[in-house]
Amino acid sequence: MTIPSHDSLVADTRAILARLGVDQLPADGDLTVHSPVTGGEIARLRSHSPGDVAEIVERAQAAFHAWRLVPAPVRGAFVRELGELLRQHKDDLGALVSIEAGKIRSEGLGEVQEMIDICDLAVGLSRQLFGLTIASERPGHRMMEQWHPLGVVGVISAFNFPVAVWSWNAALAFVCGDPVVWKPSEKTLLTALACQALASEAARRVGAPAAVSSVVLGGAAVGEALVDDSRVALISATGSTRMGRAVAPRVAGRFGRLLLELGGNNAAIVAPSADLDLTVRGIVFSAAGTAGSARRSPTARWSDHSSTAPPTRASPRRWTRRPPTAANWSSGVRACWRTRQRTRTTSGRRSSGCRRRPTSSGPRRSRRSCTC
């Protein structure tokens, strides 16, 4: 099986969206969705204005007043229904993640499985939202700890985990009685619409408020409108440290609550006692996993002892020289596969490079001729 043509990819995308419940896409819009598989445009969407965001938050706030009064185990039934829909549509949603985010097919499916897993966890937690009973020094009295719903939760997610990050926030917020307004990355809008369609269907089946889950589309202006809205009790944002520095003071300025998951750049340290085969597997996966998009830790550098440096440096090259098979698209090996890596040994030597995987009929290209 080969990588599909652009036209067939567009047709497949439309068919997948229809099966997931996204029936109508605008003919034109200011947001362009591209697939890294072919580099071509696969859809256009219209962004929301800051006024639209305010209206959506208003509906979510109204839903909160009703949803907070629903017993937590009943709220868990909504999340259970969402998990069942994700199981039913796992293949389609995983394929859509691959098309829009460029992940290999198995990782797209794995990300949807993480959504299913967090739904299962949240359903169990819906019957465990208990507090403490505390002894009091006053006769005939006791103190009781009780947790209350917080309010509307705003979720801002990045493109490299287009659906899992939303589910990690949303499943827990739903069982706690908190509606969610989601602002996805501009690069992965279709997966967000697909998840919203499944959440809307789950809400319809169990009789939950329709606005318990909402999506807002757009760029920085839309994100700022969500961050600045005082009715959004908590902002959970995933992205760069630059984004975090912009978001944190705005939320703090209105005394909102904040969860930030920002970029990191930690090194992998290879000790003399390390299992080198396991180490190399971890380093290569760190560089190549999620199409290289989330791997700014050992991908950037690793430090090794001088006794382990030669095999540690040589082994990743052996792993990256494996030629792609005929089933690249279905098994998830991209035709052009790149890692940027910097290595440091105790002697201070460094190396860096961009290597293109070989074709089955030719040698590996040099860095000079690489067209990644």
N, C-alpha and C positions, 0 to 999 in steps of 0.2 A: 504494500500500500504506500502511495506517495503523498506528499503534501498537496492538499487540494488546491484547485485554482481559486482565484478571488471570487468569481461568480458563484461557484458551488459553495464556497465558504459563506457568502452572504445568504444564499438560499438555505443552507443548513442552520445558520443563526436565526433566521426568521422562523423556521420550522420549530426549532428548540424553544424559542420565546413563546410561540403559540401554545406549545404543549405545557409550558410553565404558567400560562395564564396571562401573558403579555400579548394581547391580540392587536392592539393598535399602536403604531409608531407614527409620529408626524412625518409628513413628506419632506419638511425642511426644518431647520433650526440652527441656533448659533453654536450648539455643542456638537462636535464631530467625534464619532467613535471609530477608532482604528483598531485593526487586529495586528499584533506583531507577527502573526504567522505569515501574512502576505504583505503587510505594510499598507494595505488599502483601506479605504473607508467602508465600513459595514453598516453604519446607521447615523442618523442625525436626530438630535433631541433639542428641546427648548429648555433653557434654564429658567429657574424661578427668580423673581425679583425679591428684594428685601421686604417689600410689602406682602408678597406671597408667603414668605417665610413667617412673617408675623401672624398671618391668618392661619397657617398650618399649626403654629405653636398655640394659638388660641383654641383651636379644635382639640389639640392634645391636652391642653389644660382642662377643658371641659370634660374630656374622657377621663382624666385623672380623678376628678371629683366623684365619678361613678365607679371607676375601676378600683379605687382604694377601699371601697366598701365591700367588694366581692371577697369572700373567704379565700385565703391563700391556696388551699387545695383545689378550689374551683378555678382560680387563676392558673394553677398548674395544669389543669385539663386543656387550656388553650395552648400551652407550651407543648404538651404531649401531642396534641393534634398537629402542631407545626412540625414536630419531630417525625411524625408518621408521613406527612407530606414530603419532607426532605428525603426520607427513605424511598418513597415511591418515585421521586424525581431525581434521585442521586446521579444517575448516569447523565441526564440532560444538563443538570446544573454543573456537574463536574466538567462536562464538555464545554459549556459556555465559559467557565473560568479559564479553560485552556485557550479558547478562541480569543477572549478579550484580554487576558493578562499574560498570555504566552507561556504559561506553565506547561510542563509535560502532563499528559493525560492522567497518569497515576497520581500526580500531586494535586490535580484538580479534584479528583475523586476523594483523595485524602482530606482535602480541605472541607468538603461537604460532610465527610464522616466526622470531622471535628464539630461541625454544627450539630449533627445528630447526637454526638456524645454530650455536648453541653446541654442540650434539651433534656436528655435523660437525667443528667445531674440536677438540673433546675427543677424537674418534676419531683424528684426526691426531696429537695430542699423546701419545696412548697409545703411539706408537712413537718418541717423542722425549724420553722421561724419562731422558735421559743426564746424566752428570756429567763432570767434568774428570779428565784424567790429568796429574799434576803432577810435575815433575822433583824428585828428591831429592838431597841432598848425600851420601847414603850409597851406596857402590858396590853394585850389584846390587839396588837397591831402587827402588820407585816408589810414589807416593801416588795414591790413587784416590778420587774424590768419588762417593758413591752416595746417592741420595735414597730415604728409606723412608716408607711410609705413616704418617700422623699418628695416626689414630684416628677415633672417632665425631665427626662434624661436626653441630652443631646449627644449623638455619637458622630465623630468625624474620623473616617477611616482612610487608609492609604491604599495604593493600587496593588501592592505586593501580596496582601492577603485580602482580597476584595470582598469575601463573604464571611470568613471565620471570625474576624475581629468584631463585626457587627453582631454575630450570634452570641459571642462570649458576653457582650454587654447586654444585648436585648433579652436573652433567655432569663438571665438573673433579674433584670429590671422588671420584666413582665410578672414574674411570680411574686416580686416584692410590691407590686401594685403601682408601678411607674410606667407610664407610656414613653415611647421612644421616638425621637425625631432624628433621622439618619441623614447625614451629609456625606455621600461617598466621594471617592476621588473622581475627578473629571475623566480619568482614563478607564474607569471600570463602571460605567453607568448602567449598562445592560444587566449585569449581574445583580446590581442593586434593585432594579425594577423587577427582576425575576423573584428575588427574595421577598420584596414587598407584596408581589402578587400571591405568593404562597402564604405569607402572614395574613393577608386580607382574607384569603379563603379559610384559613384556620379560625380567624375571628368570626367569620360568618357562620361556620359550622357550630361553634360553641356559644354564640350569642354575645361575644365580647364587643365592646365599642369599636366602631370602625377606625377611629383615630388613635387606637392604642398603639398603632405602628404607622409611621409616616416617613416619606423620603422627600428631601429637597435636593434639587440638582443645580449645579452652577459652580462658579469659581470663588475667588476670595471674598467677594462682596456677600455671597450667600453664607459662607462660613462666618464672616464677621457678624452678620445679622443674627445668626444662631447663637454665637458666643456672647453677644451683648444683650440678649433678651433676658430680662430679670425673671421671667416666668420659667426659664430653664434652670432647674435646681442644680443639676450636675452636668458638666461637660466632660466627656471621655474622648480624648483626642490621641490619635496615633499618627506619627509622622516624624519630621526632622526636628532637631534641636532648635533650629531657627523658627519653625512654626510654634514650638512650645514656648519660646521666649515671647512670641507675639500674643499667644493665647492666654498665658498664665496671668499677666497683670490685668488684662481686661476682665477676666472672670473674678479675680481677687478684688478688683475695684468695685464690684457690685456684691461682694461677699457671697459669691457662688462657690460651689464645690467643684473639685477638679481631679480628674485622673489623666495622667499623661504617660504615654508609652513612646519614648523618643529614640533617636538613633544612638548607636553605640559603636565603639571601635576597639574592642578588646582583642588581645593577642592570644593565640593558642601556645602554651608553653609545653614543650616536649622534653620530658626528663629522661635520663638514661634508663630508668626502670620501665619506661612506657612500652606497651604492646604496640609495636610499630605498624603492624597491619591494621589494627583497630584505629590507630592514630591517623594513618593515611586515609582510610575510609572516611573518617570524620572530617578531615581537612578538605577532601575533594567534595564531599556532600555540602560542606559549608560554603564552598566556592560555587558549586553548580546548582544546589537546590533552589527551588522557586525561581528558576531561570536566572539565578544570580542576583535577583532583585533585592533580597532581604539580607544578603550575606556580607555585612560590612564588619565582621569580627575576624575570625581566622582567615577570611578571604584576603584581608588587607595585609596581614603579616602573621607569621608565627616565629617563635623563638625556640631553638633547639640546642641541646648540648653538642659539643664538637664530636662526641663519639656516635651520635645519632644522625648528624647532619647529612652525610652522603646518602644513606638509604632513604631518609625522609625526603630529601630533595628529588631523588630519582623516581621514587614510587608514584607520586602524582602524575609525572610525565607518562609513565606506563599506563595509568588509568585513563588519561585524557587522549591517548593515541588509539583507543578502541574505535574501529570504523563503525559508522552507522549502518543499521540493517535496512532492508527494504521496507520494513514496517515503521519507519521513523515517526510518522505522524501518529499512528495508533499507540506505539510504545512510548512515545514522548521524547525522542531524541531530536533536537532541533538541528537543521542542516548546518547552521553556523553557530558554533558554541564557543563562548569566550569566557576566560577567567583572567582577572587581573590579580596577580599575587606578588607579594614582596616577602622574601625570606631573609632572615638574619641568623647567623650562626654566632658562636661565642668568639670567633675570630673577627667578626664585624663585617663579613662579606654580605653583599646584598645582590639580589637579582630580581628582575621584574619582566613581565612579558604578556603578550596577548597571543594565544595559540589557537589556530583554527583546526578543528577536527578534520582528519583526512577523509577523502571519499574512498569508496571501496575499490576504485580503479586507479588511484594516484597517491603519491606520497603526501605527507603533511606539508602544508605551506609554511614558509618561513614567516617570521614576524614582519619582515619588510613587505611581503606580498599579501599579507592578511587583509581581507576586506571586511572584517567583522564590523 
